[in-house]
Amino acid sequence: MPTTDAVKPLGFPNPNLFVLYADVLRYIQYRLKILGHGQLKPFCLQHSLPYTTIVNLKNNTLKRKEHRLLQKLLAALSFETTASQNPVAAGENDRYLFLFPGQEELQQFRDQLAYIDSQAKYQPH
C-alpha cells in the first residue's frame, strides 16, 4: 500500500513573485543581443539550447510562444524559475507566468529589467 510520506502538499504560489512572459522575453532578448559576435553558438552548446530557435528568439521571429525555452534561458542566466500557465488569463500575453523562488531573486530580475527598459528609451528606432 503506497504511503503519503513522499507526497508534499502543493502550496499556493505567491502571486507577488510572478513575472509575465512579455517581461521575461524582453529581458532574454536583450541579454542575447549583448553577446559578442560569435558567442551565441557556444552559449547554446554550453547550455544544450537549440541554436536556430535561439536565433529566432533573439530576432523576435518565433512562430509561437516558447515558455519552457525561456525558463531554460533564465536558468542559464542565473535565474531559476518555475514556468506556469495562468488559467484565468484574459489574453495570450498573460497566459504564461514565471515564478521566482523569492523576493531577492525577483528584485534582482526587476532591477536588471528596469535598466534594460531605460536603455531601450535611448536607442534610435
N, C-alpha and C positions, 0 to 999 in steps of 0.2 A: 504494500500500500504506500503510495507516494506521500511524502510529508510536505508541509508548507514551510519548513525551516528555510529552504533556499529561496522562497518567494518573498520578495520585499514589497511593501506597499508602494504604489506609484503615486508620488505626491503631485500636487497641482503645481505646475511651473509658475514661477514668479513672473507676472506679465511685465514687470519693470525691467526685466533682463532680456527682453526680446528686441531684435533688430529686424527691420523689414528687408526683404530681398533686394529692393532697389538700392538701399544704402550699402549693403554688402557688395552688390555688383559695382557700384561707383568706386568703392574702396579698392576692390580687387583690380578693376581696370586701370586705375591709377598706378597701383603697385606693379602691375605687369608692364605698363608703359615706361616706367622709370628704370627697368632693367636695361643694362647696356647692350649695345649691338652684339649679337651672337650669344647672349646669356639665356635667352628663353628656352632654347632646346636643352641645354644642360640642366636647367632648372626643372623642366618637365621630366627628364630622365631620372634625375635625383629623387623626385617625389612620385615617380610612376604615374605621371599625368599624360593624357593624350594630347600630343603636340598640336595637331591640326585643330582640335576643339579649343585648345587654349588660345591659339592664334585668332580663331573666330570670336572667342570671348573678348580678347583684348581689343579687337577691331569692331566690336559690337555688331557682329553679323551672325550670331547664333540664331538658329531657326526655332528653338524652344528654350524654355527656362531650364537651367541646369543647377537646381538647388543642391544636389549631392556633390557635384563638382565644386561648387562654391564653398561648400563645407570643407572639402579636402584642401582647397586652396587656402582657406582661412587657417587650417591646421598647419599647413606648410609655412604660413606667415606668422606662426606663433599664437594663434587664437583657436583654442579648442571650443567648439560649439556643438550644440545638438540641433539638427535641422528638423523642423516640424512644419506641419500644414495647419493653417487656421481654418477650422471647419465652418466658421461663420463669416469668412471674409466676403466683403461686398464686391471687390474687384480682383482681377487677376494679379495686380501688382501687390496686393496684400495677402495673397494666398500662402506664400512661403515665409516662414519666420526662422530666425536663428537665435537660439537661447544660449546666452553666455553663462558660465558657471558661477560668476559672482560680480558684484558691483565694481570691483577694482579692474577686472578684465574688460568689462563693458565700458568703463570710463576711459580706459586707455584707447579702446577702439574709437569711441566718440571723439576723443581729443584728436586722434590722427585723422579721422574723417572731417572734422571741423577745419583742420589745416588744409586738407585736400580741397575742400569746398572753397576755402578762402583763396587758394591758388587758382582755382578754376575761374574766379571772378576777374582775374588779371590777365587771363590768356585771351589773345585775339581769336575770333571765330572765323 
